[in-house]
Amino acid sequence: MHWSTFLAAYAAVMLLFGSFATGIGALEYEVTATGPIDYAPTEWNGFEETEVPSHRFRDLSARDRRIVDRAIAGARRVFRAPGDLPTTTHRGDFVVRRNGKRYLIEEDLFFNYETRFAWASAGLGLTGLAVLRVLLRREHGW
C-alpha cells in the first residue's frame, strides 16, 4: 500500500467519524401527550419495569404548565437541550393529573433530519464512503 493510499484511507475514516460526531448535533427532544388515560404506564429503567412518575398540574412551574397544555392540545413541542424539557426532577415520560384526568406526557429523543447538523453529517458520511469506494476500486479493482 502506498503512503498516499494510507493517508486517503485515514482521511476517509476520519470523515466517517466526523459524520457520527456531527450527527449528535441533530439529536433533539420532542414532547407529546397521550390521554386521557385510565391505566398506570410503566417504563424500563434498565433493571425493571417501574411506574411512570406522576405530577399534579398545579404543582408544575408556569413554563412547564404551558408546555404540557400545548402537548395536551395536540401540539408536538421540540427542544434542542435536555434542560429545556419540562419537570427537571425526572427525565422521560411522566403523568400529569389535571381536572380529574390523567395524561401521559412522553419525552422522546429523535434525529431531526431538517437541521444543518443532519445535512453536515450526511455530507461527511457520503464523502467518506465515496473516498473509501475510490480507494477500494484503485487497490483491489472492486
C-alpha positions in Angstrom: 0.0 0.0 0.0 1.4 3.4 -1.0 1.6 6.1 1.6 -0.9 8.3 -0.3 -3.4 5.5 -0.2 -2.9 5.1 3.5 -3.5 8.8 4.1 -6.6 8.8 1.9 -8.0 5.8 3.8 -7.2 7.6 7.1 -9.0 10.7 5.9 -12.0 8.6 4.8 -12.2 7.0 8.3 -11.9 10.4 9.9 -14.7 11.7 7.7 -16.9 8.8 8.8 -16.1 9.5 12.5 -16.9 13.2 11.9 -20.2 12.2 10.4 -21.2 10.4 13.6 -19.9 13.3 15.8 -21.8 15.9 13.7 -24.9 13.7 13.8 -25.1 14.1 17.6 -25.9 17.8 17.0 -29.1 16.7 15.1 -30.5 14.9 18.1 -33.4 16.7 19.6 -36.2 16.0 22.1 -39.9 16.0 21.4 -42.7 16.3 23.9 -46.1 14.9 23.1 -49.2 13.9 25.1 -51.5 10.9 25.2 -54.7 10.9 27.0 -56.7 11.0 28.9 -55.5 7.6 30.1 -57.0 5.1 32.6 -54.0 2.9 33.1 -50.8 3.1 35.0 -48.0 3.4 32.4 -44.6 1.8 33.1 -41.2 2.3 31.7 -38.0 0.2 31.7 -35.3 1.8 33.9 -32.5 -0.6 32.9 -33.3 -3.2 35.6 -37.0 -3.5 35.9 -40.4 -2.1 34.9 -41.3 0.8 37.1 -44.4 3.0 37.2 -44.0 6.4 35.4 -43.9 9.3 37.9 -47.0 11.4 38.3 -47.3 15.2 38.9 -50.2 17.4 39.7 -50.7 20.1 37.0 -50.9 22.9 39.6 -47.5 21.8 41.1 -45.7 22.4 37.8 -44.0 25.7 37.0 -45.7 28.2 34.8 -43.4 27.3 31.9 -44.0 23.6 32.3 -47.7 24.1 32.5 -47.6 26.0 29.1 -45.6 23.1 27.6 -48.0 20.5 29.0 -51.0 22.5 27.9 -49.8 22.6 24.3 -48.9 18.9 24.3 -52.4 18.0 25.6 -53.9 20.2 22.9 -52.1 18.1 20.3 -49.0 20.2 19.6 -45.7 18.5 19.2 -43.0 20.5 21.0 -39.4 20.2 20.0 -36.4 21.1 22.2 -32.7 21.2 21.5 -31.3 20.7 25.0 -32.5 18.3 27.7 -32.5 21.2 30.2 -35.4 22.7 28.3 -37.7 19.8 28.9 -40.5 20.1 31.5 -40.0 18.7 35.0 -36.3 18.8 35.8 -36.8 16.3 38.6 -37.3 13.4 36.1 -36.1 12.7 32.6 -38.5 10.6 30.4 -42.2 10.0 30.4 -44.5 11.2 33.2 -48.2 11.5 34.0 -49.9 14.8 34.7 -53.1 14.9 36.7 -55.4 17.8 35.5 -59.1 18.3 36.1 -59.6 14.8 37.3 -58.0 13.3 34.2 -54.6 11.8 33.7 -52.4 12.4 30.7 -49.2 10.7 29.7 -46.5 13.2 28.6 -43.9 11.5 26.5 -40.3 12.9 26.1 -38.6 11.2 23.2 -35.1 11.7 21.7 -35.1 11.7 17.9 -32.8 12.5 14.9 -34.0 15.7 13.3 -33.3 15.4 9.5 -34.2 19.1 9.0 -31.2 20.6 10.8 -27.9 21.7 9.5 -26.2 19.1 11.6 -28.0 16.4 9.8 -27.0 17.7 6.4 -23.4 18.1 7.5 -23.4 14.6 8.9 -24.8 13.2 5.6 -22.3 15.1 3.6 -19.4 13.9 5.7 -20.6 10.4 5.7 -21.2 10.3 1.9 -17.8 11.9 1.2 -16.1 9.3 3.5 -17.9 6.4 1.7 -17.0 7.8 -1.7 -13.3 8.1 -0.8 -13.3 4.5 0.5 -15.0 3.3 -2.7 -12.4 5.0 -4.9 -9.6 3.5 -2.8 -11.0 0.0 -2.9 -11.5 0.3 -6.6 -7.9 1.5 -7.1 -6.3 -1.0 -4.8 -8.5 -4.1 -5.5 -10.4 -3.4 -8.7 -13.8 -3.5 -7.0 
